[in-house]
């Protein structure tokens, strides 16, 4: 199996109550691909960076076995995002978004990538997400993420895209904003009517909810002792979900539920340090250990 991901590869500037880091590795596709690589060895990354993108970050992705044929370097600056978190560590305040080379990104999917069975359209302009999907042969599963920036600025394109999506991941406030409803259950139902077969609503430290048809599956979040920087938690979660699904031979509800728990486990590593410092340093044994602890925590 192989996974194709399109999204941002970024240089983030992040401020939390514990400090500020400037121009550190970030981006939706970055977190996703590193996370997915723990489950599925064939992760194909489609993204654009500027010629200021540090080679040490390229090496980090290569060391994780991520295929970078689809990551192009363009003259100009890499996409930059700056955000700040308060003590509740929920939604960051976006201080600045500089699209830079991302504003002219026109992805051409390498021929070798077009048969990827699993496709993740990570947080990026929904028009680019659609452009990528149109070039794919016949994916087994298409999942998609987004954020308030695109809900507010490219709503029409996003809604059109959702008709072609199997799993739509978004956080609680985005779900409410997209549906225009303060009740999460009603918002989820309204979004399902837009086309996605399933939606996963991420609720940060309160876990996540899977909605499909008339069924709902609820998972708590793992109890964290050290939360340092929540940036990338959502993309890391998605990487665990799709990585695990791609590694499974069969697609069924039980595997999807287990995939969500693996996604939650992966997200815990993303938040334990700035950028991908912790996520890139863990081993498969760390993932399995935390999965077992998660199971103990929720078993009754
Ligand atoms: P999350 O998993 O939601 O915390 O995603 C965090 C990542 O999203 C950061 O590393 C940012 O670089 C990236 N990001 C922020 N804004 C955007 C945007 N408008 N488009 C694409 N990626 C973004």
Boltz pocket constraint, residues with backbone or C-beta under 6 A from the ligand:
constraints:
  - pocket:
      binder: B
      contacts: [[A, 8], [A, 10], [A, 11], [A, 12], [A, 25], [A, 26], [A, 27], [A, 28], [A, 31], [A, 80], [A, 81], [A, 97], [A, 123], [A, 124], [A, 125], [A, 147], [A, 149], [A, 230], [A, 231], [A, 232], [A, 233], [A, 234], [A, 235], [A, 236]]
      max_distance: 6.0
